[in-house]
């Protein structure tokens, strides 16, 4: 938490999804307890989350450590690319199982993590993503994670300028803006939104 300010979500032409952030990158070093890469643990173990110890990888607003490991288990294919400390690391999975150990595949000037996945059509009745549904979810996440810019890009459709359809969401004040957004044109009961931060 606190190291990422940009997240990009792409709906790919084959209806896969790619999520790219500019955080520190998921750690790839050996997880002491699990005896395998921390990246593999995050991608394959329920409740692993990002909180390995007081100094390492932390995530906020999570799903109790089941988010990306569930996405992995419910995908026919998932590729994780970690850009960390000048090196590019990669691991691929099929139906949640690693195809090979985490490996260094090159050097990079970027910093962050890129996850690309294809949902398993044998599990989901519908595997075609709805832009408006994802857009609404990213808008909410922008309000709940103030200061983070979230962009949704649909590579299946182009606008009249021949550019991919996209929307960007950003909130400076978070919940205050969210309440005002939800209120819309209604007359508020009180002028100032009451909130607390901790």
MDTraj code that builds the backbone (N, CA, C; nanometers):
import mdtraj as md
import numpy as np

residues = "UNK UNK UNK UNK UNK UNK UNK UNK UNK UNK UNK UNK UNK UNK UNK UNK UNK UNK UNK UNK UNK UNK UNK UNK UNK UNK UNK UNK UNK UNK UNK UNK UNK UNK UNK UNK UNK UNK UNK UNK UNK UNK UNK UNK UNK UNK UNK UNK UNK UNK UNK UNK UNK UNK UNK UNK UNK UNK UNK UNK UNK UNK UNK UNK UNK UNK UNK UNK UNK UNK UNK UNK UNK UNK UNK UNK UNK UNK UNK UNK UNK UNK UNK UNK UNK UNK UNK UNK UNK UNK UNK UNK UNK UNK UNK UNK UNK UNK UNK UNK UNK UNK UNK UNK UNK UNK UNK UNK UNK UNK UNK UNK UNK UNK UNK UNK UNK UNK UNK UNK UNK UNK UNK UNK UNK UNK UNK UNK UNK UNK UNK UNK UNK UNK UNK UNK UNK UNK UNK UNK UNK UNK UNK UNK UNK UNK UNK UNK UNK UNK UNK UNK UNK UNK UNK UNK UNK UNK UNK UNK UNK UNK UNK UNK UNK UNK UNK UNK UNK UNK UNK UNK UNK UNK UNK UNK UNK UNK UNK UNK UNK UNK UNK UNK UNK UNK UNK UNK UNK UNK UNK UNK UNK UNK UNK UNK UNK UNK".split()
xyz = np.array([
    [0.0841, -0.1181, 0.0000],
    [0.0000, 0.0000, 0.0000],
    [0.0884, 0.1241, 0.0000],
    [0.0445, 0.2266, -0.0731],
    [0.1174, 0.3511, -0.0751],
    [0.2257, 0.3607, -0.1810],
    [0.2482, 0.2564, -0.2582],
    [0.3539, 0.2590, -0.3592],
    [0.2989, 0.2604, -0.5010],
    [0.1693, 0.2483, -0.5170],
    [0.1062, 0.2423, -0.6487],
    [0.0093, 0.3589, -0.6615],
    [0.0150, 0.4303, -0.7747],
    [-0.0833, 0.5364, -0.7963],
    [-0.1545, 0.5239, -0.9307],
    [-0.1226, 0.4188, -1.0068],
    [-0.1853, 0.3996, -1.1377],
    [-0.2140, 0.2517, -1.1616],
    [-0.3381, 0.2220, -1.1993],
    [-0.3774, 0.0857, -1.2354],
    [-0.4520, 0.0927, -1.3680],
    [-0.4112, 0.0076, -1.4611],
    [-0.4739, 0.0033, -1.5931],
    [-0.5335, -0.1354, -1.6142],
    [-0.6616, -0.1381, -1.6500],
    [-0.7308, -0.2642, -1.6784],
    [-0.7678, -0.2639, -1.8259],
    [-0.7249, -0.3677, -1.8981],
    [-0.7546, -0.3787, -2.0412],
    [-0.8417, -0.5008, -2.0667],
    [-0.9495, -0.4796, -2.1434],
    [-1.0266, -0.5917, -2.1965],
    [-0.9635, -0.6211, -2.3322],
    [-0.9045, -0.7375, -2.3459],
    [-0.8295, -0.7717, -2.4667],
    [-0.9219, -0.8209, -2.5785],
    [-0.8758, -0.8181, -2.7039],
    [-0.9602, -0.8607, -2.8163],
    [-1.0145, -1.0031, -2.8018],
    [-0.9392, -1.0919, -2.7360],
    [-0.9857, -1.2302, -2.7160],
    [-1.0701, -1.2441, -2.5898],
    [-1.1084, -1.1297, -2.5320],
    [-1.1906, -1.1205, -2.4115],
    [-1.1155, -1.1622, -2.2848],
    [-0.9839, -1.1683, -2.2933],
    [-0.9033, -1.1834, -2.1726],
    [-0.8939, -1.0485, -2.1033],
    [-0.8317, -1.0471, -1.9872],
    [-0.8144, -0.9235, -1.9110],
    [-0.6671, -0.9082, -1.8765],
    [-0.6197, -0.7842, -1.8843],
    [-0.4843, -0.7531, -1.8387],
    [-0.4933, -0.6411, -1.7355],
    [-0.4300, -0.6616, -1.6204],
    [-0.4257, -0.5611, -1.5145],
    [-0.2794, -0.5249, -1.4916],
    [-0.2504, -0.3951, -1.5010],
    [-0.1122, -0.3469, -1.4889],
    [-0.1082, -0.2370, -1.3835],
    [-0.0123, -0.2464, -1.2899],
    [0.0024, -0.1399, -1.1909],
    [0.1463, -0.0905, -1.1880],
    [0.1670, 0.0204, -1.1183],
    [0.3023, 0.0739, -1.1046],
    [0.3486, 0.0679, -0.9590],
    [0.3084, -0.0381, -0.8899],
    [0.3541, -0.0598, -0.7528],
    [0.4978, -0.1097, -0.7519],
    [0.5403, -0.1654, -0.6398],
    [0.6790, -0.2139, -0.6285],
    [0.7011, -0.3464, -0.6996],
    [0.5936, -0.4120, -0.7378],
    [0.6046, -0.5454, -0.7974],
    [0.5958, -0.6500, -0.6881],
    [0.5193, -0.7547, -0.7134],
    [0.5066, -0.8627, -0.6154],
    [0.6454, -0.9229, -0.5928],
    [0.6845, -0.9471, -0.4683],
    [0.8163, -1.0069, -0.4430],
    [0.8310, -1.1423, -0.5126],
    [0.9508, -1.1696, -0.5596],
    [0.9773, -1.2965, -0.6281],
    [1.0744, -1.3842, -0.5495],
    [1.1274, -1.3304, -0.4388],
    [1.2223, -1.4080, -0.3595],
    [1.1524, -1.5249, -0.2898],
    [1.2293, -1.6122, -0.2317],
    [1.1778, -1.7338, -0.1692],
    [1.0945, -1.7000, -0.0461],
    [0.9746, -1.7558, -0.0407],
    [0.8874, -1.7416, 0.0753],
    [0.9364, -1.8425, 0.1789],
    [0.9790, -1.7918, 0.2947],
    [1.0446, -1.8762, 0.3945],
    [0.9609, -1.9968, 0.4367],
    [0.8340, -1.9727, 0.4652],
    [0.7475, -2.0804, 0.5151],
    [0.7090, -2.1792, 0.4046],
    [0.6750, -2.1262, 0.2862],
    [0.6247, -2.2100, 0.1767],
    [0.7354, -2.2753, 0.0934],
    [0.8591, -2.2255, 0.1055],
    [0.9741, -2.2794, 0.0308],
    [0.9564, -2.2706, -0.1212],
    [0.8931, -2.1633, -0.1650],
    [0.8803, -2.1330, -0.3079],
    [0.8660, -1.9823, -0.3219],
    [0.8687, -1.9326, -0.4437],
    [0.8645, -1.7888, -0.4680],
    [0.7406, -1.7250, -0.4060],
    [0.7595, -1.6055, -0.3488],
    [0.6462, -1.5314, -0.2932],
    [0.5416, -1.5041, -0.4014],
    [0.5857, -1.4803, -0.5254],
    [0.4918, -1.4603, -0.6364],
    [0.4025, -1.5827, -0.6532],
    [0.4621, -1.7004, -0.6552],
    [0.3833, -1.8227, -0.6711],
    [0.2868, -1.8419, -0.5543],
    [0.3296, -1.8070, -0.4336],
    [0.2422, -1.8194, -0.3166],
    [0.1214, -1.7272, -0.3314],
    [0.1459, -1.6003, -0.3685],
    [0.0359, -1.5047, -0.3874],
    [-0.0616, -1.5545, -0.4937],
    [-0.0085, -1.6136, -0.6004],
    [-0.0911, -1.6564, -0.7129],
    [-0.1632, -1.7891, -0.6909],
    [-0.1206, -1.8689, -0.5942],
    [-0.1767, -2.0042, -0.5831],
    [-0.2322, -2.0413, -0.4463],
    [-0.2080, -1.9613, -0.3434],
    [-0.2502, -1.9990, -0.2082],
    [-0.3596, -1.9053, -0.1586],
    [-0.4752, -1.9616, -0.1230],
    [-0.5831, -1.8816, -0.0653],
    [-0.5366, -1.8194, 0.0652],
    [-0.5800, -1.6981, 0.0893],
    [-0.5511, -1.6239, 0.2124],
    [-0.4042, -1.5862, 0.2273],
    [-0.3253, -1.5987, 0.1203],
    [-0.1850, -1.5565, 0.1291],
    [-0.1772, -1.4047, 0.1367],
    [-0.2680, -1.3369, 0.0648],
    [-0.2681, -1.1915, 0.0646],
    [-0.1327, -1.1376, 0.0255],
    [-0.1022, -1.0171, 0.0716],
    [0.0273, -0.9591, 0.0435],
    [0.1069, -0.9366, 0.1687],
    [0.0523, -0.9732, 0.2831],
    [0.1178, -0.9401, 0.4086],
    [0.2040, -1.0560, 0.4562],
    [0.3280, -1.0583, 0.4102],
    [0.4177, -1.1673, 0.4486],
    [0.4920, -1.1362, 0.5768],
    [0.5378, -1.0147, 0.5941],
    [0.6000, -0.9723, 0.7190],
    [0.5919, -0.8212, 0.7250],
    [0.6425, -0.7629, 0.8327],
    [0.6249, -0.6197, 0.8529],
    [0.6974, -0.5334, 0.7498],
    [0.7966, -0.5877, 0.6814],
    [0.8738, -0.5085, 0.5871],
    [0.8433, -0.5371, 0.4410],
    [0.7657, -0.6413, 0.4110],
    [0.7519, -0.6780, 0.2700],
    [0.6208, -0.6310, 0.2109],
    [0.5755, -0.7023, 0.1132],
    [0.4642, -0.6662, 0.0274],
    [0.3326, -0.6559, 0.1033],
    [0.2661, -0.5406, 0.0939],
    [0.1373, -0.5224, 0.1599],
    [0.0367, -0.4723, 0.0572],
    [-0.0871, -0.5182, 0.0699],
    [-0.1939, -0.4701, -0.0170],
    [-0.3074, -0.4193, 0.0699],
    [-0.3875, -0.3262, 0.0157],
    [-0.5016, -0.2766, 0.0914],
    [-0.6283, -0.2951, 0.0096],
    [-0.7410, -0.2913, 0.0773],
    [-0.8688, -0.3051, 0.0090],
    [-0.8853, -0.4403, -0.0555],
    [-0.8263, -0.5411, 0.0030],
    [-0.8250, -0.6734, -0.0585],
    [-0.9465, -0.7572, -0.0267],
    [-0.9372, -0.8827, -0.0624],
    [-1.0459, -0.9782, -0.0439],
    [-1.0012, -1.0897, 0.0492],
    [-0.9351, -1.0514, 0.1587],
    [-0.8868, -1.1477, 0.2583],
    [-0.7914, -1.2490, 0.1968],
    [-0.7139, -1.2054, 0.0980],
    [-0.6120, -1.2917, 0.0401],
    [-0.6617, -1.3924, -0.0609],
    [-0.7854, -1.3779, -0.1073],
    [-0.8356, -1.4754, -0.2044],
    [-0.8482, -1.4178, -0.3454],
    [-0.8209, -1.2909, -0.3649],
    [-0.8419, -1.2259, -0.4938],
    [-0.7720, -1.2892, -0.6115],
    [-0.6417, -1.2673, -0.6248],
    [-0.5705, -1.3124, -0.7447],
    [-0.5550, -1.4641, -0.7489],
    [-0.5491, -1.5302, -0.6340],
    [-0.5393, -1.6773, -0.6371],
    [-0.6691, -1.7381, -0.6902],
    [-0.7831, -1.6752, -0.6608],
    [-0.9109, -1.7231, -0.7173],
    [-0.9186, -1.6947, -0.8666],
    [-0.8756, -1.5760, -0.9073],
    [-0.8723, -1.5439, -1.0503],
    [-0.7885, -1.6483, -1.1226],
    [-0.6745, -1.6830, -1.0660],
    [-0.5855, -1.7817, -1.1259],
    [-0.6540, -1.9179, -1.1371],
    [-0.7167, -1.9618, -1.0296],
    [-0.7819, -2.0936, -1.0288],
    [-0.8975, -2.1008, -1.1280],
    [-0.9610, -1.9857, -1.1563],
    [-1.0778, -1.9825, -1.2440],
    [-1.0430, -1.9385, -1.3865],
    [-0.9138, -1.9415, -1.4194],
    [-0.8676, -1.9019, -1.5527],
    [-0.8015, -2.0202, -1.6227],
    [-0.8258, -2.0308, -1.7536],
    [-0.7572, -2.1359, -1.8290],
    [-0.6087, -2.1054, -1.8386],
    [-0.5747, -1.9775, -1.8430],
    [-0.4342, -1.9371, -1.8511],
    [-0.4171, -1.8039, -1.7800],
    [-0.3086, -1.7894, -1.7058],
    [-0.2746, -1.6628, -1.6409],
    [-0.1240, -1.6441, -1.6510],
    [-0.0845, -1.5221, -1.6872],
    [0.0578, -1.4881, -1.6934],
    [0.0833, -1.3727, -1.5980],
    [0.1803, -1.3901, -1.5085],
    [0.2204, -1.2849, -1.4154],
    [0.3596, -1.2367, -1.4537],
    [0.3714, -1.1055, -1.4743],
    [0.5002, -1.0436, -1.5049],
    [0.5304, -0.9431, -1.3943],
    [0.6456, -0.9552, -1.3331],
    [0.6848, -0.8657, -1.2244],
    [0.8071, -0.7857, -1.2677],
    [0.7913, -0.6539, -1.2652],
    [0.9005, -0.5615, -1.2963],
    [0.9487, -0.5086, -1.1612],
    [1.0629, -0.5562, -1.1168],
    [1.1080, -0.5237, -0.9813],
    [1.2605, -0.5132, -0.9776],
    [1.3079, -0.4012, -0.9212],
    [1.4514, -0.3789, -0.9010],
    [1.5318, -0.3995, -1.0296],
    [1.4766, -0.3494, -1.1424],
    [1.5473, -0.3534, -1.2703],
    [1.5392, -0.4844, -1.3463],
    [1.4670, -0.5816, -1.2905],
    [1.4574, -0.7122, -1.3563],
    [1.3115, -0.7470, -1.3856],
    [1.2919, -0.8228, -1.4936],
    [1.1591, -0.8713, -1.5307],
    [1.1519, -1.0202, -1.4989],
    [1.0537, -1.0554, -1.4175],
    [1.0316, -1.1943, -1.3761],
    [0.8977, -1.2398, -1.4312],
    [0.8835, -1.3688, -1.4567],
    [0.7587, -1.4182, -1.5136],
    [0.7273, -1.5583, -1.4626],
    [0.5967, -1.5844, -1.4536],
    [0.5485, -1.7202, -1.4286],
    [0.4109, -1.7308, -1.4935],
    [0.3837, -1.8472, -1.5553],
    [0.2538, -1.8718, -1.6177],
    [0.1869, -1.9904, -1.5497],
    [0.0529, -1.9899, -1.5570],
    [-0.0277, -2.0913, -1.4891],
    [-0.1390, -2.1386, -1.5823],
    [-0.1812, -2.2621, -1.5662],
    [-0.3006, -2.3143, -1.6325],
    [-0.3907, -2.3721, -1.5256],
    [-0.5143, -2.3221, -1.5224],
    [-0.6143, -2.3629, -1.4233],
    [-0.5526, -2.3608, -1.2830],
    [-0.4779, -2.2553, -1.2547],
    [-0.4226, -2.2336, -1.1217],
    [-0.2914, -2.3020, -1.0911],
    [-0.2434, -2.3861, -1.1807],
    [-0.1196, -2.4601, -1.1546],
    [-0.0032, -2.3980, -1.2323],
    [0.1115, -2.3767, -1.1648],
    [0.2266, -2.3180, -1.2339],
    [0.2782, -2.4090, -1.3452],
    [0.3120, -2.3495, -1.4587],
    [0.3692, -2.4254, -1.5702],
    [0.5200, -2.4421, -1.5537],
    [0.5824, -2.3521, -1.4784],
    [0.7265, -2.3562, -1.4531],
    [0.7556, -2.2656, -1.3332],
    [0.8714, -2.2806, -1.2698],
    [0.9065, -2.1921, -1.1577],
    [0.9214, -2.0473, -1.2058],
    [0.9100, -1.9534, -1.1143],
    [0.9317, -1.8127, -1.1476],
    [1.0713, -1.7993, -1.2073],
    [1.0785, -1.7262, -1.3208],
    [1.2091, -1.7115, -1.3852],
    [1.2339, -1.5667, -1.4250],
    [1.3602, -1.5284, -1.4217],
    [1.4008, -1.3969, -1.4683],
    [1.4101, -1.4036, -1.6198],
    [1.3430, -1.3094, -1.6893],
    [1.3400, -1.3150, -1.8355],
    [1.4028, -1.1926, -1.9022],
    [1.4514, -1.0974, -1.8217],
    [1.5139, -0.9805, -1.8819],
    [1.5296, -0.8668, -1.7838],
    [1.5681, -0.7516, -1.8398],
    [1.5833, -0.6304, -1.7604],
    [1.4704, -0.5353, -1.7956],
    [1.4425, -0.4400, -1.7058],
    [1.3314, -0.3480, -1.7276],
    [1.3558, -0.2160, -1.6565],
    [1.3015, -0.1093, -1.7142],
    [1.3026, 0.0212, -1.6486],
    [1.1700, 0.0454, -1.5783],
    [1.0725, -0.0395, -1.6049],
    [0.9394, -0.0251, -1.5453],
    [0.9405, -0.0834, -1.4044],
    [0.8426, -0.0421, -1.3244],
    [0.8251, -0.0975, -1.1910],
    [0.6771, -0.1277, -1.1730],
    [0.6448, -0.2518, -1.1384],
    [0.5053, -0.2879, -1.1177],
    [0.4793, -0.4324, -1.1547],
    [0.3516, -0.4662, -1.1592],
    [0.3090, -0.6025, -1.1896],
    [0.2073, -0.5988, -1.3025],
    [0.2168, -0.6946, -1.3941],
    [0.1200, -0.7093, -1.5031],
    [0.0658, -0.8516, -1.4960],
    [-0.0665, -0.8635, -1.4837],
    [-0.1314, -0.9950, -1.4795],
    [-0.2291, -1.0020, -1.5958],
    [-0.2153, -1.1050, -1.6795],
    [-0.3039, -1.1259, -1.7940],
    [-0.3692, -1.2622, -1.7779],
    [-0.5027, -1.2664, -1.7905],
    [-0.5712, -1.3945, -1.7703],
    [-0.6882, -1.4124, -1.8653],
    [-0.7241, -1.5390, -1.8839],
    [-0.8366, -1.5790, -1.9683],
    [-0.9337, -1.6576, -1.8809],
    [-1.0582, -1.6099, -1.8638],
    [-1.1537, -1.6822, -1.7788],
    [-1.1880, -1.8191, -1.8374],
    [-1.2147, -1.9143, -1.7505],
    [-1.2447, -2.0519, -1.7907],
    [-1.3917, -2.0638, -1.8309],
    [-1.4169, -2.0825, -1.9602],
    [-1.5543, -2.0915, -2.0124],
    [-1.6267, -2.2162, -1.9634],
    [-1.5536, -2.3150, -1.9130],
    [-1.6202, -2.4344, -1.8597],
    [-1.6774, -2.4086, -1.7200],
    [-1.6394, -2.2961, -1.6588],
    [-1.6891, -2.2596, -1.5255],
    [-1.7949, -2.1502, -1.5349],
    [-1.7688, -2.0485, -1.6169],
    [-1.8577, -1.9332, -1.6271],
    [-1.9510, -1.9464, -1.7470],
    [-2.0806, -1.9163, -1.7257],
    [-2.1769, -1.9188, -1.8364],
    [-2.1451, -1.8091, -1.9371],
    [-2.1110, -1.6915, -1.8853],
    [-2.0770, -1.5791, -1.9725],
    [-1.9327, -1.5397, -1.9458],
    [-1.8530, -1.5330, -2.0512],
    [-1.7130, -1.4917, -2.0349],
    [-1.6825, -1.3663, -2.1161],
    [-1.7877, -1.2992, -2.1610],
    [-1.7671, -1.1739, -2.2326],
    [-1.7883, -1.0591, -2.1347],
    [-1.6856, -0.9767, -2.1178],
    [-1.6911, -0.8693, -2.0193],
    [-1.7733, -0.7520, -2.0701],
    [-1.8535, -0.6960, -1.9805],
    [-1.9349, -0.5796, -2.0103],
    [-1.8584, -0.4551, -1.9656],
    [-1.8300, -0.3664, -2.0597],
    [-1.7524, -0.2459, -2.0299],
    [-1.8182, -0.1632, -1.9201],
    [-1.9496, -0.1447, -1.9280],
    [-2.0186, -0.0597, -1.8307],
    [-2.0127, -0.1173, -1.6897],
    [-2.0212, -0.2491, -1.6779],
    [-2.0129, -0.3132, -1.5460],
    [-1.8743, -0.2930, -1.4855],
    [-1.7697, -0.3179, -1.5655],
    [-1.6332, -0.2981, -1.5161],
    [-1.6059, -0.1510, -1.4864],
    [-1.6595, -0.0632, -1.5699],
    [-1.6418, 0.0800, -1.5506],
    [-1.7019, 0.1248, -1.4170],
    [-1.8219, 0.0767, -1.3859],
    [-1.8869, 0.1121, -1.2588],
    [-1.8042, 0.0633, -1.1405],
    [-1.7493, -0.0561, -1.1515],
    [-1.6674, -0.1118, -1.0421],
    [-1.5392, -0.0315, -1.0236],
    [-1.4736, 0.0073, -1.1329],
    [-1.3510, 0.0862, -1.1210],
    [-1.3791, 0.2249, -1.0653],
    [-1.4949, 0.2831, -1.1003],
    [-1.5334, 0.4125, -1.0435],
    [-1.5423, 0.4008, -0.8914],
    [-1.6107, 0.2956, -0.8433],
    [-1.6227, 0.2745, -0.6984],
    [-1.4854, 0.2564, -0.6343],
    [-1.3995, 0.1777, -0.6979],
    [-1.2658, 0.1544, -0.6428],
    [-1.1835, 0.2829, -0.6371],
    [-1.2022, 0.3726, -0.7340],
    [-1.1310, 0.5007, -0.7316],
    [-1.1739, 0.5830, -0.6105],
    [-1.3031, 0.5815, -0.5793],
    [-1.3509, 0.6535, -0.4611],
    [-1.3001, 0.5893, -0.3323],
    [-1.2928, 0.4579, -0.3301],
    [-1.2517, 0.3864, -0.2087],
    [-1.1001, 0.3827, -0.1906],
    [-1.0257, 0.4199, -0.2940],
    [-0.8784, 0.4223, -0.2891],
    [-0.8306, 0.5567, -0.3422],
    [-0.8579, 0.6632, -0.2660],
    [-0.8271, 0.7978, -0.3151],
    [-0.6798, 0.8110, -0.3519],
    [-0.6575, 0.8895, -0.4572],
    [-0.5216, 0.9137, -0.5030],
    [-0.4700, 0.8124, -0.6037],
    [-0.5512, 0.7114, -0.6362],
    [-0.5098, 0.6117, -0.7354],
    [-0.5896, 0.6332, -0.8639],
    [-0.5190, 0.6431, -0.9746],
    [-0.5823, 0.6611, -1.1059],
    [-0.6087, 0.5234, -1.1666],
    [-0.7356, 0.4964, -1.1968],
    [-0.7761, 0.3680, -1.2550],
    [-0.8284, 0.3923, -1.3957],
    [-0.7724, 0.3216, -1.4928],
    [-0.8139, 0.3375, -1.6322],
    [-0.8623, 0.2036, -1.6861],
    [-0.9775, 0.2062, -1.7523],
    [-1.0328, 0.0884, -1.8189],
    [-1.0249, 0.1119, -1.9692],
    [-0.9634, 0.0190, -2.0404],
    [-0.9474, 0.0287, -2.1861],
    [-1.0082, -0.0954, -2.2494],
    [-1.0977, -0.0740, -2.3467],
    [-1.1624, -0.1854, -2.4167],
    [-1.1008, -0.1994, -2.5556],
    [-1.0143, -0.2994, -2.5721],
    [-0.9470, -0.3203, -2.7009],
    [-1.0357, -0.3922, -2.8022],
    [-1.1623, -0.4160, -2.7673],
    [-1.2552, -0.4793, -2.8612],
    [-1.3311, -0.3763, -2.9441],
    [-1.3309, -0.2490, -2.8969],
    [-1.4106, -0.1451, -2.9631],
    [-1.3303, -0.0166, -2.9762],
    [-1.3583, 0.0569, -3.0850],
    [-1.2930, 0.1858, -3.1053],
    [-1.3976, 0.2961, -3.1156],
    [-1.3552, 0.4185, -3.0825],
    [-1.4453, 0.5329, -3.0929],
    [-1.4339, 0.5955, -3.2323],
    [-1.4980, 0.7111, -3.2514],
    [-1.4973, 0.7751, -3.3832],
    [-1.3603, 0.8322, -3.4215],
    [-1.2671, 0.8376, -3.3272],
    [-1.1298, 0.8816, -3.3562],
    [-1.0374, 0.7618, -3.3793],
    [-1.0965, 0.6430, -3.3906],
    [-1.0232, 0.5181, -3.4129],
    [-0.9296, 0.4831, -3.2961],
    [-0.9715, 0.5230, -3.1751],
    [-0.8975, 0.4890, -3.0537],
    [-0.9829, 0.3956, -2.9695],
    [-0.9165, 0.3106, -2.8925],
    [-0.9908, 0.2182, -2.8066],
    [-1.0775, 0.2961, -2.7077],
    [-1.1974, 0.2433, -2.6831],
    [-1.2877, 0.3017, -2.5840],
    [-1.2191, 0.2934, -2.4480],
    [-1.2208, 0.4051, -2.3728],
    [-1.1609, 0.4008, -2.2398],
    [-1.2226, 0.5039, -2.1470],
    [-1.2090, 0.4771, -2.0184],
    [-1.2521, 0.5698, -1.9141],
    [-1.1479, 0.5686, -1.8049],
    [-1.1249, 0.6860, -1.7456],
    [-1.0303, 0.6974, -1.6348],
    [-1.1027, 0.7540, -1.5140],
    [-1.0718, 0.6980, -1.3981],
    [-1.1340, 0.7408, -1.2728],
    [-1.0256, 0.7784, -1.1731],
    [-1.0504, 0.8888, -1.1019],
    [-0.9550, 0.9357, -1.0023],
    [-1.0325, 1.0158, -0.8992],
    [-1.0012, 0.9977, -0.7739],
    [-1.0655, 1.0747, -0.6684],
    [-0.9605, 1.1307, -0.5743],
    [-0.9653, 1.2600, -0.5558],
    [-0.8718, 1.3273, -0.4654],
    [-0.9142, 1.3110, -0.3198],
    [-1.0464, 1.3143, -0.2953],
    [-1.0937, 1.3108, -0.1557],
    [-1.1611, 1.1799, -0.1165],
    [-1.1809, 1.0901, -0.2100],
    [-1.2332, 0.9577, -0.1762],
    [-1.3800, 0.9551, -0.1390],
    [-1.4083, 0.9156, -0.0149],
    [-1.5471, 0.8946, 0.0278],
    [-1.6328, 1.0196, 0.0176],
    [-1.5738, 1.1367, 0.0405],
    [-1.6502, 1.2617, 0.0287],
    [-1.7051, 1.2743, -0.1133],
    [-1.6205, 1.2528, -0.2120],
    [-1.6651, 1.2588, -0.3519],
    [-1.7644, 1.1477, -0.3839],
    [-1.7437, 1.0307, -0.3254],
    [-1.8334, 0.9168, -0.3495],
    [-1.9743, 0.9490, -0.3013],
    [-1.9860, 1.0049, -0.1821],
    [-2.1178, 1.0412, -0.1282],
    [-2.1832, 1.1456, -0.2178],
    [-2.1067, 1.2444, -0.2620],
    [-2.1628, 1.3475, -0.3510],
    [-2.2055, 1.2873, -0.4850],
    [-2.1276, 1.1919, -0.5354],
    [-2.1634, 1.1232, -0.6596],
    [-2.2937, 1.0456, -0.6414],
    [-2.3059, 0.9720, -0.5305],
    [-2.4272, 0.8942, -0.5037],
    [-2.5487, 0.9842, -0.4846],
    [-2.5276, 1.1010, -0.4239],
    [-2.6370, 1.1964, -0.4039],
    [-2.6882, 1.2512, -0.5368],
    [-2.5988, 1.2636, -0.6339],
    [-2.6381, 1.3147, -0.7652],
    [-2.6963, 1.4538, -0.7554],
    [-2.8181, 1.4705, -0.8060],
    [-2.8824, 1.6023, -0.8063],
    [-2.9766, 1.6210, -0.6877],
    [-2.9817, 1.5226, -0.5982],
    [-3.0688, 1.5357, -0.4807],
    [-3.0178, 1.6443, -0.3865],
    [-3.1092, 1.7034, -0.3138],
    [-3.0746, 1.8046, -0.2149],
    [-3.0201, 1.7339, -0.0903],
    [-2.8936, 1.7604, -0.0514],
    [-2.8378, 1.6929, 0.0661],
    [-2.9031, 1.7413, 0.1956],
    [-2.9103, 1.6518, 0.2938],
    [-2.9648, 1.6882, 0.4250],
    [-2.8713, 1.7834, 0.4978],
    [-2.7410, 1.7604, 0.4829],
    [-2.6414, 1.8506, 0.5402],
    [-2.5412, 1.8851, 0.4306],
    [-2.4853, 2.0056, 0.4394],
    [-2.3987, 2.0527, 0.3315],
    [-2.2655, 1.9779, 0.3250],
    [-2.2007, 1.9602, 0.4401],
    [-2.0700, 1.8950, 0.4431],
    [-2.0841, 1.7467, 0.4741],
    [-2.0139, 1.6653, 0.3985],
    [-2.0124, 1.5209, 0.4220],
    [-1.9297, 1.4941, 0.5476],
    [-1.9857, 1.4145, 0.6378],
    [-1.9147, 1.3798, 0.7611],
    [-1.8412, 1.2480, 0.7384],
    [-1.7119, 1.2467, 0.7671],
    [-1.6328, 1.1248, 0.7494],
    [-1.5135, 1.1277, 0.8442],
    [-1.4525, 1.0126, 0.8638],
    [-1.3328, 1.0018, 0.9481],
    [-1.2268, 0.9229, 0.8730],
    [-1.1022, 0.9540, 0.9011],
    [-0.9903, 0.8784, 0.8445],
    [-0.9079, 0.8221, 0.9587],
    [-0.8511, 0.7052, 0.9346],
    [-0.7706, 0.6470, 1.0420],
    [-0.6475, 0.5811, 0.9903],
])
top = md.Topology()
chain = top.add_chain()
for i, resn in enumerate(residues, 1):
    res = top.add_residue(resn, chain, resSeq=i)
    for name in ("N", "CA", "C"):
        top.add_atom(name, md.element.get_by_symbol(name[0]), res)
traj = md.Trajectory(xyz[None], top)
